[in-house]
């Protein structure tokens, strides 16, 4: 089945990353002229296609991968420079290779190259049902002469008379303005939406009924808990029959989503049925309706006993809930529906708290594991973890790993209790479904009231 995945991130020199390390995506051997490091991924498997797409004003020399990314590296002088943007997308497995390639080309050309970005992309497929593409994009616009332009420019602030505002230091007050809109907040949303549009159009053209959606379950109105991204290592272990923590989480989430979907569907059907029947006066008394003899009586002793037990359970449910009319039954089902959504909301809030605390613990573990860095990569991981923890502390949150761990355990237990309550709703749902079944059977065998006819004498 077609799945949606579109991640967007910035490749930063401050994190020990290099734009020339795009060799990983293309499977080439390239030397980064900025730091002299050679990246050799010629033995990497699963690379089925690599290509560079350029805007019209780009010099032909940038078709060479080494030329393209070394020119980016050498132009950026700062140690904390942002070098490139990377987008990773999962390709629809329902499409063949040529269709996948045509889809990716169209998406890149129309979305990125047409506005001036240089794009270097590679298709990866190891035959593990995870075909995907890596797209590397330049961050600076190209000038007409083929040189890299500025990412932003200085713009002076003006007073009410349109004059520059002089500061006490003697300089004029100014602010920076981006030369492109590529870093605007809404761009990521537009690019993610565009990928789902292009993919769905391609699926439709090839007669595939599956569709993808870039929106979260919440925004789609889908009552599901999202699974966690497995990643390559966990996926490979699961395929070898080795259970992983992420795999166990996703199996649990799948079972929970199945339960939520089942209960919601059953309650919705009962709600619609009871609402429709409250409009029919002849079905107003549910108790009187159920007191009528059933059309098919059991013939065996066991069957008679079970029928009596079933009838007793139905009447006990109605009497204990003070239900004698279809309107009162509809009110009860409405309350059950409200209870479902309230419970579902509490589950989602609990899941959200667990996810936040788990993220805190992961970063704390990353900080501890790289406390004495020996490589640039470890140093970058330490710096990013320290930045996260400092921001958390500055926002008023304490660094309390023991409390986080205890809270995760407490919230997980609470979440399990909520799911137990959700499962217990099945009993009341089953009882009301039996009431509906009996009522519909009786209604089907009861002849409609005869209409009186007037005869002229």
Helices and strands as residue ranges (DSSP letters): E 6-12, G 13-15, G 19-22, H 23-26, E 29-31, E 38-40, E 47-53, G 60-63, H 65-75, E 82-90, H 97-111, G 113-115, E 119-124, E 132-138, E 152-156, E 174-178, H 185-205, H 217-220, H 231-239, H 245-277, G 281-283, H 286-291, H 301-320, H 326-369, H 376-394, H 401-445
